[in-house]
């Protein structure tokens, strides 16, 4: 296995900000996150971008519903999130 430095992710995480980890398929993005979360102090909710409930939350663009979804957690991890520029723009605007 290639040595990875999971602890370095901590310096990129900021409350209220988004950290995007992207790259080609099969390079270890999910492994990186899983290993980091084993040692992290965050209460994390880990979901997949394929989860219809999560897709609907972003599609409707209601921050109150998203906050309910992550209640009790400090970090939301969305694995395998896909880019949907229309919904993303609607949510941001």
N, C-alpha and C positions, 0 to 999 in steps of 0.2 A: 504494500500500500504506500502511496505517496504521502510523505509527512505534510500535515496541514496545521495551520496555526489558528485554531478556533478562537482563542482568546482575543485575537486582534479584531474580531467583529464588534466587540464591546465599544471600542472607540468610535465606531461609526453610528451607533444607535443613540438617538436623541428623542426625548419625549415629544409627542406630537408630530414627528417626522416619519417619512417613509424611507426605508432602505430597500433598494431593488438589487437583487443578486441575479444576474442573467449571464447566459453563456450557452454554448452549444450543448446538445443533448449528451448525456452520459459523461459529464466531466466532474460530477461530484457535488453539485449545488445542494441537493437534498441531504446528502451525507454531511456536508459542511454544517448545515442548519441543525440537523439532529444531534450531531456531536457537540455543537455549541450549546444547545439547550440542555444537554445532560449536566453541564457544569455551570450554567447561567443562574443568576439569582432572580430572573424575571418569572412572574407567573404568566405562562404563555398559553394561548389558545392556538392550536395548530389545525388548520383546515386546508382543504384542497380547492383550487380554483374551479374544479368541476362540480362542486357542491351547489346545487340549484338554489338553496336558501341564500347562500352568500352572493351568488350572481344577482338574485332578485334585490337584495339589499343595496347593492351598488347601482342597479338599474333604476330603482325608484329615487335614489339620491337623498334619502332622509338620514341625516346624521344622527338623529335621536334613536332611530332603529338600529343603526350600526353600533351606537354606544350601548344599547341594551344587549346586543349580540355579544359584545366583548366584556360585559360587566363582570367584575371580579378578576380580570386579567390585566396585565400591564403591557402585554405584547401580543399582537395578532400576527401569526405567520400564515401566509397563503402560499402553499406549494403548488406548483404547476398553474400559476395564474397566466392567463392569456390576455393579450392586448385586444381591447375592444374600444377603439378610439371614440365611437359615438357615445357610449355609456360613460366612459371615463370623462369626456369633456362635459357631459351633462352633470356628472357628479361634482366636478371641480367648479363649474360655473354656478 
